[in-house]
Amino acid sequence: MWSRLCHHPSRPHLPVPIGLTKSSHDGLKGTQIQNGSNISQLMSATEPSKIVPGRQCGSCTLCCKVLGISELGKPAGIWCSHCAPAKGCNIYEMRPAECRSFLYSWLTTPQLGPEWKPDRSKIVLTQPHEGNGTITIRCDPGFPDAWRRAPYYQEIMRWCEAAHSQNRMVVVCVGKKFTLITKEGEFPLGEVEKDDKIVRHFSGRGLVAARVVKASRIDPDQP
């Protein structure tokens, strides 16, 4: 499932390409996530631009609320002024490029059942195009704990187990506020902007802390 989370040609592009750096209180060297890894336990690898036959947005417009649209100056977590909720986009033919290029995971991932459709789950699942291996669980701000409900929570925790073994991340986002979800627990990160990175700190093999820093302040060669 890991490589299959993202994209819809009529919905906004994920504007927060969160990076990931690993460090440790025990002196392990910091490492940057490399592209190309996948977690086959979660998702089979298929083309991310291929929509599952029979799936379409229909009356669902939740992407137009939970995602930010830089070209329109629209922040995450509020309805786009051009969206008619449960109907569609009022400027569809002139929509921004980032909206045209976006596909969300339910459309492209056959392993996600009908319960994961955003208007039902109140969750939009995405993975950035950069391939940094971060599953982002974007909740409708009106339902900030949607991810805690069954059957979503149980599946998300399985993703966390798989993420731990391959040095990946699972984050929950409500508006601009992010929380790192791991098998060790939840790590609130506060607001995360486009150029920010999430840095994790380990003691032995266990995660003990996480913080957000500006990408420009992270030295990839720092031990």
C-alpha positions as CSV (number, residue, x, y, z in Angstrom):
1,M,0.0,0.0,0.0
2,W,2.9,2.4,0.6
3,S,3.6,3.3,-3.0
4,R,0.0,3.7,-3.8
5,L,-1.1,6.7,-1.8
6,C,-1.8,9.9,-3.9
7,H,-3.2,12.0,-6.9
8,H,-6.4,13.2,-8.6
9,P,-6.7,15.3,-11.7
10,S,-9.5,17.3,-10.4
11,R,-8.3,17.8,-6.8
12,P,-5.5,19.9,-5.2
13,H,-1.9,18.7,-5.0
14,L,-0.5,18.0,-1.5
15,P,1.4,21.1,-0.6
16,V,3.5,19.8,2.2
17,P,6.4,17.5,0.9
18,I,7.4,16.5,4.4
19,G,11.0,15.2,4.7
20,L,12.2,12.7,7.2
21,T,15.5,12.6,9.1
22,K,16.5,10.0,11.6
23,S,18.8,10.7,14.6
24,S,19.4,9.0,17.9
25,H,20.2,9.8,21.5
26,D,22.5,6.7,21.4
27,G,24.9,8.2,18.8
28,L,23.6,6.5,15.7
29,K,24.3,8.6,12.5
30,G,21.4,10.6,11.1
31,T,20.1,9.2,7.8
32,Q,17.9,10.7,5.2
33,I,15.1,8.6,3.7
34,Q,16.0,7.4,0.2
35,N,13.6,7.0,-2.7
36,G,12.8,3.7,-4.1
37,S,11.9,1.8,-0.9
38,N,8.5,0.3,-0.6
39,I,6.4,-1.5,2.0
40,S,4.8,-4.4,0.0
41,Q,2.9,-5.5,3.1
42,L,0.7,-2.4,2.8
43,M,0.2,-1.9,-0.9
44,S,1.1,-3.5,-4.1
45,A,3.2,-1.4,-6.5
46,T,1.2,-0.2,-9.5
47,E,1.2,3.1,-11.4
48,P,0.0,5.9,-9.1
49,S,-1.7,7.7,-12.0
50,K,-4.0,4.7,-12.7
51,I,-7.5,5.1,-11.2
52,V,-9.1,1.9,-10.0
53,P,-11.9,0.9,-12.4
54,G,-15.3,2.0,-11.2
55,R,-14.0,4.6,-8.8
56,Q,-14.7,8.3,-9.1
57,C,-15.1,11.3,-6.8
58,G,-18.9,11.6,-7.4
59,S,-20.3,14.0,-4.9
60,C,-17.2,13.8,-2.6
61,T,-15.3,17.2,-2.4
62,L,-13.4,16.7,0.9
63,C,-10.0,17.3,-0.8
64,C,-11.2,20.8,-1.6
65,K,-11.4,21.4,2.2
66,V,-8.5,19.5,3.8
67,L,-5.7,20.4,1.3
68,G,-4.0,23.7,0.8
69,I,-4.0,25.2,-2.8
70,S,-1.0,27.5,-3.2
71,E,-2.1,28.9,-6.5
72,L,-5.3,30.2,-4.9
73,G,-3.8,31.1,-1.6
74,K,-6.1,28.6,0.1
75,P,-4.9,27.2,3.4
76,A,-5.5,23.6,4.5
77,G,-8.5,22.9,6.5
78,I,-11.1,25.3,5.0
79,W,-13.4,25.0,2.0
80,C,-12.0,26.4,-1.2
81,S,-14.1,29.4,-2.2
82,H,-14.6,27.9,-5.7
83,C,-16.0,24.6,-4.3
84,A,-19.7,23.8,-4.0
85,P,-19.5,21.1,-1.2
86,A,-20.9,17.8,-2.2
87,K,-21.3,19.1,-5.8
88,G,-18.0,20.0,-7.3
89,C,-15.7,22.8,-8.5
90,N,-17.2,26.0,-9.9
91,I,-14.0,26.7,-11.9
92,Y,-13.3,23.1,-13.0
93,E,-12.2,24.0,-16.5
94,M,-9.9,26.7,-15.2
95,R,-8.7,25.0,-12.0
96,P,-5.1,25.3,-11.0
97,A,-2.4,22.9,-12.3
98,E,-2.0,21.5,-8.8
99,C,-5.6,20.6,-8.7
100,R,-5.4,19.0,-12.2
101,S,-2.4,16.8,-11.2
102,F,-3.7,15.5,-7.9
103,L,-5.0,12.0,-7.2
104,Y,-5.9,10.9,-3.7
105,S,-5.2,7.3,-2.5
106,W,-8.7,5.9,-2.4
107,L,-9.0,6.4,-6.2
108,T,-5.7,4.7,-7.0
109,T,-5.5,2.0,-4.4
110,P,-7.6,-1.2,-4.8
111,Q,-6.6,-2.4,-1.4
112,L,-8.6,0.5,0.2
113,G,-12.2,-0.6,0.5
114,P,-15.3,1.6,0.0
115,E,-15.1,2.6,3.7
116,W,-12.0,4.7,2.9
117,K,-13.8,7.0,0.4
118,P,-13.3,10.5,2.0
119,D,-16.9,11.5,2.2
120,R,-17.5,8.3,4.2
121,S,-14.3,8.1,6.3
122,K,-13.8,11.9,6.7
123,I,-10.1,11.1,5.8
124,V,-8.1,11.9,2.7
125,L,-5.0,9.7,2.4
126,T,-2.0,10.9,0.4
127,Q,1.6,10.2,-0.2
128,P,3.9,13.0,-1.6
129,H,5.2,12.5,-5.1
130,E,8.7,12.9,-3.8
131,G,8.6,9.3,-2.7
132,N,9.8,10.0,0.9
133,G,7.5,7.2,2.2
134,T,5.2,9.3,4.3
135,I,1.6,8.3,4.5
136,T,-0.4,11.5,5.4
137,I,-3.8,11.0,7.0
138,R,-5.7,14.3,6.5
139,C,-8.8,14.5,8.6
140,D,-11.7,16.8,8.0
141,P,-11.3,19.4,10.7
142,G,-14.9,18.8,11.6
143,F,-14.0,15.2,12.5
144,P,-10.4,15.5,13.8
145,D,-10.5,12.1,15.4
146,A,-11.9,10.3,12.4
147,W,-8.7,8.2,12.1
148,R,-9.3,6.8,15.6
149,R,-12.5,5.1,14.6
150,A,-12.9,1.5,13.5
151,P,-11.9,0.1,11.1
152,Y,-9.4,2.9,10.3
153,Y,-7.4,2.9,13.5
154,Q,-6.6,-0.8,13.3
155,E,-5.4,-0.5,9.8
156,I,-3.4,2.7,10.5
157,M,-1.6,0.9,13.4
158,R,-0.7,-1.9,11.0
159,W,0.9,0.7,8.7
160,C,2.8,2.0,11.7
161,E,4.3,-1.4,12.4
162,A,5.4,-1.7,8.8
163,A,6.7,1.8,8.7
164,H,8.9,1.2,11.7
165,S,10.6,-1.8,10.0
166,Q,11.5,0.3,6.9
167,N,12.2,3.7,8.5
168,R,9.0,5.3,7.1
169,M,6.4,7.6,8.7
170,V,2.7,7.8,9.2
171,V,1.3,11.3,10.1
172,V,-2.1,12.6,10.9
173,C,-2.9,16.1,9.8
174,V,-5.8,18.4,10.8
175,G,-5.4,21.7,9.1
176,K,-1.7,22.5,9.4
177,K,-1.3,20.6,12.7
178,F,0.5,17.3,12.4
179,T,0.9,14.3,14.7
180,L,3.5,11.6,14.1
181,I,1.8,8.2,14.7
182,T,4.1,5.3,15.7
183,K,4.0,2.0,17.4
184,E,5.5,3.7,20.4
185,G,2.8,6.3,20.6
186,E,1.7,9.7,19.3
187,F,4.1,12.7,18.9
188,P,2.3,16.0,18.4
189,L,4.4,18.2,16.0
190,G,2.3,21.4,15.9
191,E,2.1,23.3,12.6
192,V,4.2,22.0,9.7
193,E,4.9,24.2,6.7
194,K,6.0,23.4,3.2
195,D,9.7,23.6,3.8
196,D,9.8,21.9,7.1
197,K,11.1,18.4,8.0
198,I,10.2,16.0,10.7
199,V,13.3,14.8,12.7
200,R,12.9,11.7,14.9
201,H,15.1,10.8,17.8
202,F,15.7,7.2,18.9
203,S,17.1,5.5,21.9
204,G,18.3,2.1,20.7
205,R,15.5,0.9,18.4
206,G,12.7,2.9,20.1
207,L,11.5,6.3,19.1
208,V,11.6,8.7,22.1
209,A,11.0,12.1,20.5
210,A,10.1,14.0,17.3
211,R,10.4,17.6,16.3
212,V,10.0,19.9,13.3
213,V,12.8,21.9,11.9
214,K,13.3,24.0,8.8
215,A,14.8,22.1,5.9
216,S,17.5,24.7,5.4
217,R,18.8,24.0,8.9
218,I,19.2,20.2,8.4
219,D,22.7,19.2,7.3
220,P,22.4,15.8,5.5
221,D,26.1,15.1,6.3
222,Q,25.8,15.8,10.0
223,P,26.4,12.6,12.1
